[in-house]
Amino acid sequence: MDLFEEITKLTRELDTAVRELRKSGTNLAEAERKYKICLRQEALKLREEKSMPVTLINQIIYGIQEVANLRFDRDVKEAIYQANLESINSTKLKLRILENQLNREWGQAKNV
């Protein structure tokens, strides 16, 4: 595969990765929203019950099954988002390297 074809292939991959980043970013935001809503609702429930000091709610709330599950889901989606972001950065770097190589080859061809 010549340099131009490889650059074209990487450019398509980059476009796909950006679309995936948009999806994973939306998924992350949705997971964060669900987690924060559940966290608030559970904190209010614990506060209304008055079975424990308000100062302990912040420590207890993260152990509630639903809150923990939503936090885990959010963390997984954040990891996916970050991996997509790194994939984009890696593809950009590969493109820059190939473009520089292509420019060097074309520069040498002009000098001949």
Biopython code that builds the backbone (N, CA, C, O; Angstrom):
import numpy as np
from Bio.PDB.StructureBuilder import StructureBuilder

atoms = [
    (1, "MET", "N", (0.860, -1.168, 0.000)),
    (1, "MET", "CA", (0.000, 0.000, 0.000)),
    (1, "MET", "C", (0.912, 1.238, 0.000)),
    (1, "MET", "O", (1.850, 1.332, 0.792)),
    (2, "ASP", "N", (0.625, 2.163, -0.883)),
    (2, "ASP", "CA", (1.469, 3.359, -0.918)),
    (2, "ASP", "C", (1.032, 4.359, 0.158)),
    (2, "ASP", "O", (-0.015, 4.196, 0.786)),
    (3, "LEU", "N", (1.833, 5.369, 0.353)),
    (3, "LEU", "CA", (1.594, 6.329, 1.434)),
    (3, "LEU", "C", (0.248, 7.030, 1.308)),
    (3, "LEU", "O", (-0.456, 7.211, 2.302)),
    (4, "PHE", "N", (-0.109, 7.422, 0.096)),
    (4, "PHE", "CA", (-1.365, 8.141, -0.086)),
    (4, "PHE", "C", (-2.562, 7.268, 0.292)),
    (4, "PHE", "O", (-3.504, 7.743, 0.926)),
    (5, "GLU", "N", (-2.525, 5.998, -0.097)),
    (5, "GLU", "CA", (-3.613, 5.078, 0.254)),
    (5, "GLU", "C", (-3.694, 4.877, 1.765)),
    (5, "GLU", "O", (-4.782, 4.817, 2.338)),
    (6, "GLU", "N", (-2.535, 4.775, 2.397)),
    (6, "GLU", "CA", (-2.513, 4.587, 3.846)),
    (6, "GLU", "C", (-3.047, 5.831, 4.565)),
    (6, "GLU", "O", (-3.765, 5.720, 5.558)),
    (7, "ILE", "N", (-2.693, 7.001, 4.060)),
    (7, "ILE", "CA", (-3.212, 8.256, 4.635)),
    (7, "ILE", "C", (-4.725, 8.310, 4.473)),
    (7, "ILE", "O", (-5.440, 8.688, 5.401)),
    (8, "THR", "N", (-5.209, 7.935, 3.304)),
    (8, "THR", "CA", (-6.654, 7.927, 3.056)),
    (8, "THR", "C", (-7.356, 6.958, 4.001)),
    (8, "THR", "O", (-8.411, 7.275, 4.550)),
    (9, "LYS", "N", (-6.773, 5.780, 4.189)),
    (9, "LYS", "CA", (-7.347, 4.774, 5.099)),
    (9, "LYS", "C", (-7.391, 5.307, 6.533)),
    (9, "LYS", "O", (-8.406, 5.167, 7.216)),
    (10, "LEU", "N", (-6.301, 5.913, 6.986)),
    (10, "LEU", "CA", (-6.257, 6.451, 8.343)),
    (10, "LEU", "C", (-7.235, 7.618, 8.522)),
    (10, "LEU", "O", (-7.812, 7.791, 9.595)),
    (11, "THR", "N", (-7.414, 8.402, 7.483)),
    (11, "THR", "CA", (-8.372, 9.509, 7.545)),
    (11, "THR", "C", (-9.792, 8.977, 7.725)),
    (11, "THR", "O", (-10.572, 9.531, 8.499)),
    (12, "ARG", "N", (-10.122, 7.911, 7.017)),
    (12, "ARG", "CA", (-11.448, 7.284, 7.191)),
    (12, "ARG", "C", (-11.592, 6.721, 8.601)),
    (12, "ARG", "O", (-12.640, 6.867, 9.231)),
    (13, "GLU", "N", (-10.523, 6.072, 9.097)),
    (13, "GLU", "CA", (-10.551, 5.541, 10.459)),
    (13, "GLU", "C", (-10.745, 6.670, 11.474)),
    (13, "GLU", "O", (-11.467, 6.510, 12.459)),
    (14, "LEU", "N", (-10.108, 7.790, 11.232)),
    (14, "LEU", "CA", (-10.242, 8.939, 12.125)),
    (14, "LEU", "C", (-11.677, 9.453, 12.134)),
    (14, "LEU", "O", (-12.224, 9.759, 13.194)),
    (15, "ASP", "N", (-12.282, 9.547, 10.964)),
    (15, "ASP", "CA", (-13.683, 9.975, 10.893)),
    (15, "ASP", "C", (-14.588, 9.033, 11.682)),
    (15, "ASP", "O", (-15.473, 9.478, 12.413)),
    (16, "THR", "N", (-14.360, 7.734, 11.530)),
    (16, "THR", "CA", (-15.147, 6.739, 12.257)),
    (16, "THR", "C", (-14.929, 6.878, 13.763)),
    (16, "THR", "O", (-15.876, 6.813, 14.547)),
    (17, "ALA", "N", (-13.669, 7.069, 14.155)),
    (17, "ALA", "CA", (-13.350, 7.197, 15.582)),
    (17, "ALA", "C", (-13.999, 8.429, 16.195)),
    (17, "ALA", "O", (-14.430, 8.394, 17.348)),
    (18, "VAL", "N", (-14.073, 9.519, 15.435)),
    (18, "VAL", "CA", (-14.715, 10.736, 15.941)),
    (18, "VAL", "C", (-16.208, 10.502, 16.139)),
    (18, "VAL", "O", (-16.786, 10.973, 17.118)),
    (19, "ARG", "N", (-16.830, 9.780, 15.221)),
    (19, "ARG", "CA", (-18.253, 9.450, 15.392)),
    (19, "ARG", "C", (-18.458, 8.567, 16.623)),
    (19, "ARG", "O", (-19.416, 8.757, 17.372)),
    (20, "GLU", "N", (-17.569, 7.612, 16.830)),
    (20, "GLU", "CA", (-17.645, 6.752, 18.013)),
    (20, "GLU", "C", (-17.436, 7.556, 19.288)),
    (20, "GLU", "O", (-18.082, 7.299, 20.304)),
    (21, "LEU", "N", (-16.534, 8.530, 19.233)),
    (21, "LEU", "CA", (-16.296, 9.375, 20.402)),
    (21, "LEU", "C", (-17.560, 10.154, 20.749)),
    (21, "LEU", "O", (-17.888, 10.317, 21.925)),
    (22, "ARG", "N", (-18.258, 10.626, 19.750)),
    (22, "ARG", "CA", (-19.513, 11.345, 19.986)),
    (22, "ARG", "C", (-20.515, 10.437, 20.688)),
    (22, "ARG", "O", (-21.178, 10.851, 21.639)),
    (23, "LYS", "N", (-20.621, 9.192, 20.214)),
    (23, "LYS", "CA", (-21.546, 8.235, 20.840)),
    (23, "LYS", "C", (-21.129, 7.918, 22.271)),
    (23, "LYS", "O", (-21.956, 7.923, 23.183)),
    (24, "SER", "N", (-19.841, 7.642, 22.461)),
    (24, "SER", "CA", (-19.395, 7.280, 23.809)),
    (24, "SER", "C", (-19.465, 8.480, 24.752)),
    (24, "SER", "O", (-19.677, 8.308, 25.952)),
    (25, "GLY", "N", (-19.292, 9.683, 24.227)),
    (25, "GLY", "CA", (-19.448, 10.886, 25.046)),
    (25, "GLY", "C", (-20.890, 11.074, 25.487)),
    (25, "GLY", "O", (-21.155, 11.451, 26.628)),
    (26, "THR", "N", (-21.810, 10.813, 24.585)),
    (26, "THR", "CA", (-23.232, 10.898, 24.918)),
    (26, "THR", "C", (-23.598, 9.832, 25.948)),
    (26, "THR", "O", (-24.339, 10.104, 26.894)),
    (27, "ASN", "N", (-23.077, 8.620, 25.763)),
    (27, "ASN", "CA", (-23.336, 7.541, 26.723)),
    (27, "ASN", "C", (-22.777, 7.888, 28.096)),
    (27, "ASN", "O", (-23.410, 7.618, 29.117)),
    (28, "LEU", "N", (-21.605, 8.480, 28.120)),
    (28, "LEU", "CA", (-20.997, 8.887, 29.386)),
    (28, "LEU", "C", (-21.851, 9.945, 30.073)),
    (28, "LEU", "O", (-22.100, 9.855, 31.275)),
    (29, "ALA", "N", (-22.292, 10.928, 29.335)),
    (29, "ALA", "CA", (-23.119, 11.991, 29.917)),
    (29, "ALA", "C", (-24.429, 11.430, 30.462)),
    (29, "ALA", "O", (-24.884, 11.845, 31.528)),
    (30, "GLU", "N", (-25.031, 10.502, 29.746)),
    (30, "GLU", "CA", (-26.282, 9.880, 30.203)),
    (30, "GLU", "C", (-26.049, 9.065, 31.474)),
    (30, "GLU", "O", (-26.855, 9.117, 32.404)),
    (31, "ALA", "N", (-24.957, 8.319, 31.514)),
    (31, "ALA", "CA", (-24.638, 7.527, 32.704)),
    (31, "ALA", "C", (-24.367, 8.435, 33.897)),
    (31, "ALA", "O", (-24.782, 8.133, 35.016)),
    (32, "GLU", "N", (-23.681, 9.535, 33.665)),
    (32, "GLU", "CA", (-23.405, 10.499, 34.734)),
    (32, "GLU", "C", (-24.700, 11.101, 35.265)),
    (32, "GLU", "O", (-24.866, 11.272, 36.473)),
    (33, "ARG", "N", (-25.612, 11.420, 34.360)),
    (33, "ARG", "CA", (-26.904, 11.984, 34.758)),
    (33, "ARG", "C", (-27.685, 11.000, 35.627)),
    (33, "ARG", "O", (-28.194, 11.370, 36.685)),
    (34, "LYS", "N", (-27.777, 9.754, 35.182)),
    (34, "LYS", "CA", (-28.508, 8.737, 35.948)),
    (34, "LYS", "C", (-27.880, 8.528, 37.325)),
    (34, "LYS", "O", (-28.586, 8.410, 38.327)),
    (35, "TYR", "N", (-26.575, 8.483, 37.362)),
    (35, "TYR", "CA", (-25.855, 8.280, 38.618)),
    (35, "TYR", "C", (-26.122, 9.423, 39.586)),
    (35, "TYR", "O", (-26.419, 9.182, 40.756)),
    (36, "LYS", "N", (-26.022, 10.650, 39.123)),
    (36, "LYS", "CA", (-26.223, 11.812, 40.001)),
    (36, "LYS", "C", (-27.661, 11.887, 40.526)),
    (36, "LYS", "O", (-27.888, 12.235, 41.685)),
    (37, "ILE", "N", (-28.619, 11.562, 39.672)),
    (37, "ILE", "CA", (-30.024, 11.577, 40.096)),
    (37, "ILE", "C", (-30.256, 10.527, 41.176)),
    (37, "ILE", "O", (-30.875, 10.811, 42.201)),
    (38, "CYS", "N", (-29.762, 9.321, 40.945)),
    (38, "CYS", "CA", (-29.933, 8.245, 41.927)),
    (38, "CYS", "C", (-29.222, 8.593, 43.232)),
    (38, "CYS", "O", (-29.761, 8.352, 44.313)),
    (39, "LEU", "N", (-28.042, 9.146, 43.143)),
    (39, "LEU", "CA", (-27.273, 9.537, 44.325)),
    (39, "LEU", "C", (-28.060, 10.544, 45.162)),
    (39, "LEU", "O", (-28.139, 10.427, 46.385)),
    (40, "ARG", "N", (-28.631, 11.520, 44.495)),
    (40, "ARG", "CA", (-29.422, 12.538, 45.199)),
    (40, "ARG", "C", (-30.666, 11.934, 45.837)),
    (40, "ARG", "O", (-30.998, 12.240, 46.982)),
    (41, "GLN", "N", (-31.353, 11.071, 45.085)),
    (41, "GLN", "CA", (-32.571, 10.456, 45.612)),
    (41, "GLN", "C", (-32.277, 9.597, 46.840)),
    (41, "GLN", "O", (-33.012, 9.643, 47.826)),
    (42, "GLU", "N", (-31.212, 8.825, 46.776)),
    (42, "GLU", "CA", (-30.863, 7.975, 47.912)),
    (42, "GLU", "C", (-30.425, 8.811, 49.113)),
    (42, "GLU", "O", (-30.731, 8.464, 50.253)),
    (43, "ALA", "N", (-29.720, 9.897, 48.867)),
    (43, "ALA", "CA", (-29.305, 10.776, 49.970)),
    (43, "ALA", "C", (-30.533, 11.380, 50.643)),
    (43, "ALA", "O", (-30.593, 11.471, 51.869)),
    (44, "LEU", "N", (-31.507, 11.791, 49.842)),
    (44, "LEU", "CA", (-32.732, 12.352, 50.411)),
    (44, "LEU", "C", (-33.512, 11.306, 51.216)),
    (44, "LEU", "O", (-34.073, 11.622, 52.265)),
    (45, "LYS", "N", (-33.547, 10.058, 50.722)),
    (45, "LYS", "CA", (-34.224, 8.985, 51.459)),
    (45, "LYS", "C", (-33.563, 8.772, 52.820)),
    (45, "LYS", "O", (-34.241, 8.694, 53.845)),
    (46, "LEU", "N", (-32.260, 8.680, 52.817)),
    (46, "LEU", "CA", (-31.536, 8.467, 54.072)),
    (46, "LEU", "C", (-31.734, 9.636, 55.032)),
    (46, "LEU", "O", (-31.827, 9.450, 56.245)),
    (47, "ARG", "N", (-31.796, 10.819, 54.480)),
    (47, "ARG", "CA", (-31.984, 12.013, 55.321)),
    (47, "ARG", "C", (-33.387, 12.029, 55.933)),
    (47, "ARG", "O", (-33.562, 12.388, 57.097)),
    (48, "GLU", "N", (-34.387, 11.633, 55.132)),
    (48, "GLU", "CA", (-35.761, 11.614, 55.619)),
    (48, "GLU", "C", (-35.965, 10.551, 56.700)),
    (48, "GLU", "O", (-36.746, 10.745, 57.631)),
    (49, "GLU", "N", (-35.257, 9.427, 56.570)),
    (49, "GLU", "CA", (-35.406, 8.353, 57.553)),
    (49, "GLU", "C", (-34.890, 8.766, 58.927)),
    (49, "GLU", "O", (-35.369, 8.272, 59.948)),
    (50, "LYS", "N", (-33.941, 9.645, 58.950)),
    (50, "LYS", "CA", (-33.338, 10.153, 60.189)),
    (50, "LYS", "C", (-32.842, 9.024, 61.095)),
    (50, "LYS", "O", (-32.805, 9.165, 62.317)),
    (51, "SER", "N", (-32.468, 7.920, 60.486)),
    (51, "SER", "CA", (-31.976, 6.796, 61.273)),
    (51, "SER", "C", (-30.470, 6.891, 61.511)),
    (51, "SER", "O", (-29.895, 6.091, 62.250)),
    (52, "MET", "N", (-29.847, 7.867, 60.881)),
    (52, "MET", "CA", (-28.403, 8.047, 61.059)),
    (52, "MET", "C", (-28.074, 9.526, 60.972)),
    (52, "MET", "O", (-28.842, 10.308, 60.412)),
    (53, "PRO", "N", (-26.951, 9.902, 61.516)),
    (53, "PRO", "CA", (-26.544, 11.312, 61.428)),
    (53, "PRO", "C", (-26.324, 11.714, 59.963)),
    (53, "PRO", "O", (-25.842, 10.924, 59.152)),
    (54, "VAL", "N", (-26.681, 12.932, 59.656)),
    (54, "VAL", "CA", (-26.541, 13.448, 58.290)),
    (54, "VAL", "C", (-25.092, 13.372, 57.828)),
    (54, "VAL", "O", (-24.831, 13.185, 56.640)),
    (55, "THR", "N", (-24.164, 13.512, 58.739)),
    (55, "THR", "CA", (-22.746, 13.490, 58.369)),
    (55, "THR", "C", (-22.287, 12.127, 57.865)),
    (55, "THR", "O", (-21.274, 12.041, 57.172)),
    (56, "LEU", "N", (-23.014, 11.059, 58.200)),
    (56, "LEU", "CA", (-22.643, 9.718, 57.740)),
    (56, "LEU", "C", (-23.254, 9.352, 56.389)),
    (56, "LEU", "O", (-22.827, 8.385, 55.757)),
    (57, "ILE", "N", (-24.229, 10.102, 55.952)),
    (57, "ILE", "CA", (-24.912, 9.789, 54.687)),
    (57, "ILE", "C", (-23.917, 9.719, 53.537)),
    (57, "ILE", "O", (-23.984, 8.814, 52.705)),
    (58, "ASN", "N", (-23.002, 10.668, 53.492)),
    (58, "ASN", "CA", (-22.034, 10.707, 52.391)),
    (58, "ASN", "C", (-21.159, 9.454, 52.360)),
    (58, "ASN", "O", (-20.705, 9.053, 51.289)),
    (59, "GLN", "N", (-20.918, 8.843, 53.490)),
    (59, "GLN", "CA", (-20.111, 7.625, 53.532)),
    (59, "GLN", "C", (-20.939, 6.382, 53.206)),
    (59, "GLN", "O", (-20.441, 5.445, 52.581)),
    (60, "ILE", "N", (-22.183, 6.379, 53.624)),
    (60, "ILE", "CA", (-23.058, 5.216, 53.452)),
    (60, "ILE", "C", (-23.607, 5.115, 52.034)),
    (60, "ILE", "O", (-23.766, 4.015, 51.505)),
    (61, "ILE", "N", (-23.888, 6.224, 51.437)),
    (61, "ILE", "CA", (-24.626, 6.254, 50.168)),
    (61, "ILE", "C", (-23.929, 5.504, 49.044)),
    (61, "ILE", "O", (-24.594, 4.910, 48.195)),
    (62, "TYR", "N", (-22.594, 5.522, 49.023)),
    (62, "TYR", "CA", (-21.866, 4.874, 47.931)),
    (62, "TYR", "C", (-21.915, 3.356, 48.011)),
    (62, "TYR", "O", (-21.577, 2.676, 47.043)),
    (63, "GLY", "N", (-22.327, 2.823, 49.136)),
    (63, "GLY", "CA", (-22.463, 1.379, 49.290)),
    (63, "GLY", "C", (-23.833, 0.852, 48.925)),
    (63, "GLY", "O", (-24.035, -0.361, 48.884)),
    (64, "ILE", "N", (-24.768, 1.728, 48.661)),
    (64, "ILE", "CA", (-26.108, 1.299, 48.233)),
    (64, "ILE", "C", (-25.980, 0.671, 46.850)),
    (64, "ILE", "O", (-25.359, 1.242, 45.954)),
    (65, "GLN", "N", (-26.572, -0.506, 46.685)),
    (65, "GLN", "CA", (-26.389, -1.306, 45.468)),
    (65, "GLN", "C", (-26.667, -0.527, 44.185)),
    (65, "GLN", "O", (-25.846, -0.539, 43.267)),
    (66, "GLU", "N", (-27.796, 0.139, 44.109)),
    (66, "GLU", "CA", (-28.150, 0.856, 42.882)),
    (66, "GLU", "C", (-27.165, 1.984, 42.588)),
    (66, "GLU", "O", (-26.773, 2.186, 41.439)),
    (67, "VAL", "N", (-26.772, 2.708, 43.615)),
    (67, "VAL", "CA", (-25.800, 3.794, 43.442)),
    (67, "VAL", "C", (-24.463, 3.224, 42.970)),
    (67, "VAL", "O", (-23.847, 3.756, 42.046)),
    (68, "ALA", "N", (-24.022, 2.144, 43.606)),
    (68, "ALA", "CA", (-22.750, 1.526, 43.229)),
    (68, "ALA", "C", (-22.782, 1.017, 41.789)),
    (68, "ALA", "O", (-21.805, 1.162, 41.054)),
    (69, "ASN", "N", (-23.904, 0.423, 41.388)),
    (69, "ASN", "CA", (-24.026, -0.072, 40.011)),
    (69, "ASN", "C", (-23.982, 1.067, 38.997)),
    (69, "ASN", "O", (-23.316, 0.968, 37.967)),
    (70, "LEU", "N", (-24.692, 2.140, 39.299)),
    (70, "LEU", "CA", (-24.690, 3.280, 38.378)),
    (70, "LEU", "C", (-23.323, 3.962, 38.325)),
    (70, "LEU", "O", (-22.899, 4.437, 37.272)),
    (71, "ARG", "N", (-22.646, 4.004, 39.456)),
    (71, "ARG", "CA", (-21.299, 4.582, 39.470)),
    (71, "ARG", "C", (-20.343, 3.715, 38.643)),
    (71, "ARG", "O", (-19.513, 4.232, 37.895)),
    (72, "PHE", "N", (-20.469, 2.401, 38.786)),
    (72, "PHE", "CA", (-19.653, 1.483, 37.997)),
    (72, "PHE", "C", (-19.919, 1.671, 36.507)),
    (72, "PHE", "O", (-18.985, 1.745, 35.708)),
    (73, "ASP", "N", (-21.191, 1.747, 36.137)),
    (73, "ASP", "CA", (-21.575, 1.954, 34.736)),
    (73, "ASP", "C", (-20.979, 3.252, 34.206)),
    (73, "ASP", "O", (-20.466, 3.293, 33.087)),
    (74, "ARG", "N", (-21.044, 4.292, 34.994)),
    (74, "ARG", "CA", (-20.468, 5.576, 34.601)),
    (74, "ARG", "C", (-18.955, 5.455, 34.407)),
    (74, "ARG", "O", (-18.405, 5.970, 33.435)),
    (75, "ASP", "N", (-18.295, 4.776, 35.332)),
    (75, "ASP", "CA", (-16.844, 4.623, 35.245)),
    (75, "ASP", "C", (-16.431, 3.821, 34.018)),
    (75, "ASP", "O", (-15.432, 4.145, 33.375)),
    (76, "VAL", "N", (-17.182, 2.785, 33.688)),
    (76, "VAL", "CA", (-16.895, 1.984, 32.498)),
    (76, "VAL", "C", (-17.063, 2.846, 31.250)),
    (76, "VAL", "O", (-16.228, 2.803, 30.346)),
    (77, "LYS", "N", (-18.123, 3.614, 31.199)),
    (77, "LYS", "CA", (-18.357, 4.461, 30.025)),
    (77, "LYS", "C", (-17.306, 5.557, 29.914)),
    (77, "LYS", "O", (-16.946, 5.970, 28.812)),
    (78, "GLU", "N", (-16.821, 6.022, 31.045)),
    (78, "GLU", "CA", (-15.740, 7.014, 31.015)),
    (78, "GLU", "C", (-14.453, 6.382, 30.477)),
    (78, "GLU", "O", (-13.713, 7.019, 29.727)),
    (79, "ALA", "N", (-14.188, 5.143, 30.858)),
    (79, "ALA", "CA", (-13.000, 4.444, 30.357)),
    (79, "ALA", "C", (-13.096, 4.235, 28.844)),
    (79, "ALA", "O", (-12.105, 4.386, 28.129)),
    (80, "ILE", "N", (-14.279, 3.890, 28.364)),
    (80, "ILE", "CA", (-14.492, 3.716, 26.926)),
    (80, "ILE", "C", (-14.285, 5.043, 26.207)),
    (80, "ILE", "O", (-13.644, 5.090, 25.157)),
    (81, "TYR", "N", (-14.824, 6.115, 26.767)),
    (81, "TYR", "CA", (-14.663, 7.446, 26.174)),
    (81, "TYR", "C", (-13.179, 7.811, 26.090)),
    (81, "TYR", "O", (-12.714, 8.282, 25.051)),
    (82, "GLN", "N", (-12.437, 7.597, 27.177)),
    (82, "GLN", "CA", (-11.008, 7.917, 27.200)),
    (82, "GLN", "C", (-10.231, 7.053, 26.203)),
    (82, "GLN", "O", (-9.301, 7.535, 25.555)),
    (83, "ALA", "N", (-10.611, 5.783, 26.082)),
    (83, "ALA", "CA", (-9.952, 4.904, 25.107)),
    (83, "ALA", "C", (-10.212, 5.379, 23.688)),
    (83, "ALA", "O", (-9.313, 5.348, 22.848)),
    (84, "ASN", "N", (-11.431, 5.817, 23.414)),
    (84, "ASN", "CA", (-11.747, 6.364, 22.092)),
    (84, "ASN", "C", (-10.935, 7.625, 21.818)),
    (84, "ASN", "O", (-10.447, 7.828, 20.706)),
    (85, "LEU", "N", (-10.794, 8.455, 22.818)),
    (85, "LEU", "CA", (-10.013, 9.679, 22.684)),
    (85, "LEU", "C", (-8.547, 9.357, 22.384)),
    (85, "LEU", "O", (-7.930, 10.003, 21.537)),
    (86, "GLU", "N", (-7.999, 8.373, 23.069)),
    (86, "GLU", "CA", (-6.611, 7.965, 22.826)),
    (86, "GLU", "C", (-6.451, 7.363, 21.434)),
    (86, "GLU", "O", (-5.425, 7.560, 20.782)),
    (87, "SER", "N", (-7.452, 6.638, 20.986)),
    (87, "SER", "CA", (-7.418, 6.073, 19.642)),
    (87, "SER", "C", (-7.354, 7.186, 18.596)),
    (87, "SER", "O", (-6.612, 7.091, 17.618)),
    (88, "ILE", "N", (-8.130, 8.222, 18.811)),
    (88, "ILE", "CA", (-8.109, 9.371, 17.896)),
    (88, "ILE", "C", (-6.731, 10.020, 17.902)),
    (88, "ILE", "O", (-6.184, 10.326, 16.843)),
    (89, "ASN", "N", (-6.174, 10.228, 19.076)),
    (89, "ASN", "CA", (-4.852, 10.848, 19.164)),
    (89, "ASN", "C", (-3.787, 9.987, 18.490)),
    (89, "ASN", "O", (-2.894, 10.510, 17.823)),
    (90, "SER", "N", (-3.879, 8.679, 18.662)),
    (90, "SER", "CA", (-2.936, 7.767, 18.028)),
    (90, "SER", "C", (-3.052, 7.826, 16.507)),
    (90, "SER", "O", (-2.041, 7.859, 15.806)),
    (91, "THR", "N", (-4.262, 7.840, 16.006)),
    (91, "THR", "CA", (-4.480, 7.920, 14.558)),
    (91, "THR", "C", (-3.965, 9.242, 14.009)),
    (91, "THR", "O", (-3.375, 9.274, 12.930)),
    (92, "LYS", "N", (-4.181, 10.329, 14.735)),
    (92, "LYS", "CA", (-3.659, 11.629, 14.307)),
    (92, "LYS", "C", (-2.137, 11.598, 14.204)),
    (92, "LYS", "O", (-1.558, 12.120, 13.252)),
    (93, "LEU", "N", (-1.502, 10.983, 15.188)),
    (93, "LEU", "CA", (-0.043, 10.890, 15.181)),
    (93, "LEU", "C", (0.441, 10.084, 13.978)),
    (93, "LEU", "O", (1.383, 10.487, 13.296)),
    (94, "LYS", "N", (-0.199, 8.956, 13.721)),
    (94, "LYS", "CA", (0.164, 8.137, 12.557)),
    (94, "LYS", "C", (0.001, 8.939, 11.266)),
    (94, "LYS", "O", (0.844, 8.867, 10.372)),
    (95, "LEU", "N", (-1.087, 9.701, 11.177)),
    (95, "LEU", "CA", (-1.314, 10.523, 9.989)),
    (95, "LEU", "C", (-0.210, 11.563, 9.814)),
    (95, "LEU", "O", (0.290, 11.757, 8.706)),
    (96, "ARG", "N", (0.172, 12.232, 10.901)),
    (96, "ARG", "CA", (1.240, 13.234, 10.820)),
    (96, "ARG", "C", (2.550, 12.614, 10.345)),
    (96, "ARG", "O", (3.263, 13.190, 9.523)),
    (97, "ILE", "N", (2.852, 11.435, 10.873)),
    (97, "ILE", "CA", (4.089, 10.754, 10.478)),
    (97, "ILE", "C", (4.060, 10.420, 8.992)),
    (97, "ILE", "O", (5.035, 10.656, 8.278)),
    (98, "LEU", "N", (2.948, 9.874, 8.532)),
    (98, "LEU", "CA", (2.829, 9.521, 7.120)),
    (98, "LEU", "C", (2.848, 10.751, 6.220)),
    (98, "LEU", "O", (3.449, 10.733, 5.146)),
    (99, "GLU", "N", (2.193, 11.811, 6.659)),
    (99, "GLU", "CA", (2.195, 13.043, 5.860)),
    (99, "GLU", "C", (3.601, 13.630, 5.764)),
    (99, "GLU", "O", (4.006, 14.116, 4.708)),
    (100, "ASN", "N", (4.334, 13.583, 6.861)),
    (100, "ASN", "CA", (5.723, 14.067, 6.827)),
    (100, "ASN", "C", (6.575, 13.212, 5.895)),
    (100, "ASN", "O", (7.407, 13.726, 5.148)),
    (101, "GLN", "N", (6.357, 11.908, 5.950)),
    (101, "GLN", "CA", (7.097, 11.009, 5.067)),
    (101, "GLN", "C", (6.738, 11.289, 3.613)),
    (101, "GLN", "O", (7.615, 11.326, 2.750)),
    (102, "LEU", "N", (5.472, 11.483, 3.344)),
    (102, "LEU", "CA", (5.024, 11.792, 1.984)),
    (102, "LEU", "C", (5.634, 13.106, 1.506)),
    (102, "LEU", "O", (6.086, 13.209, 0.366)),
    (103, "ASN", "N", (5.645, 14.105, 2.379)),
    (103, "ASN", "CA", (6.234, 15.394, 2.003)),
    (103, "ASN", "C", (7.732, 15.262, 1.726)),
    (103, "ASN", "O", (8.245, 15.900, 0.807)),
    (104, "ARG", "N", (8.438, 14.447, 2.504)),
    (104, "ARG", "CA", (9.865, 14.237, 2.256)),
    (104, "ARG", "C", (10.086, 13.574, 0.903)),
    (104, "ARG", "O", (10.976, 13.962, 0.146)),
    (105, "GLU", "N", (9.262, 12.561, 0.607)),
    (105, "GLU", "CA", (9.409, 11.864, -0.678)),
    (105, "GLU", "C", (9.101, 12.784, -1.841)),
    (105, "GLU", "O", (9.813, 12.771, -2.845)),
    (106, "TRP", "N", (8.056, 13.579, -1.724)),
    (106, "TRP", "CA", (7.720, 14.507, -2.807)),
    (106, "TRP", "C", (8.766, 15.611, -2.920)),
    (106, "TRP", "O", (9.081, 16.079, -4.015)),
    (107, "GLY", "N", (9.298, 16.016, -1.771)),
    (107, "GLY", "CA", (10.360, 17.028, -1.791)),
    (107, "GLY", "C", (11.603, 16.528, -2.500)),
    (107, "GLY", "O", (12.249, 17.284, -3.226)),
    (108, "GLN", "N", (11.948, 15.255, -2.298)),
    (108, "GLN", "CA", (13.106, 14.667, -2.981)),
    (108, "GLN", "C", (12.838, 14.508, -4.461)),
    (108, "GLN", "O", (13.753, 14.663, -5.270)),
    (109, "ALA", "N", (11.603, 14.203, -4.838)),
    (109, "ALA", "CA", (11.249, 14.030, -6.242)),
    (109, "ALA", "C", (11.381, 15.351, -6.991)),
    (109, "ALA", "O", (11.770, 15.357, -8.159)),
    (110, "LYS", "N", (11.067, 16.460, -6.348)),
    (110, "LYS", "CA", (11.167, 17.787, -6.987)),
    (110, "LYS", "C", (12.627, 18.170, -7.208)),
    (110, "LYS", "O", (12.941, 18.888, -8.157)),
    (111, "ASN", "N", (13.517, 17.700, -6.344)),
    (111, "ASN", "CA", (14.933, 18.072, -6.431)),
    (111, "ASN", "C", (15.671, 17.276, -7.501)),
    (111, "ASN", "O", (16.778, 17.648, -7.892)),
    (112, "VAL", "N", (15.081, 16.198, -7.974)),
    (112, "VAL", "CA", (15.771, 15.352, -8.946)),
    (112, "VAL", "C", (15.664, 15.897, -10.328)),
    (112, "VAL", "O", (16.192, 15.304, -11.269)),
]
sb = StructureBuilder()
sb.init_structure("model")
sb.init_model(0)
sb.init_chain("A")
sb.init_seg("    ")
for serial, (resi, resn, name, xyz) in enumerate(atoms, 1):
    if name == "N":
        sb.init_residue(resn, " ", resi, " ")
    sb.init_atom(name, np.array(xyz, "f"), 0.0, 1.0, " ", f" {name:<3s}", serial, name[0])
structure = sb.get_structure()
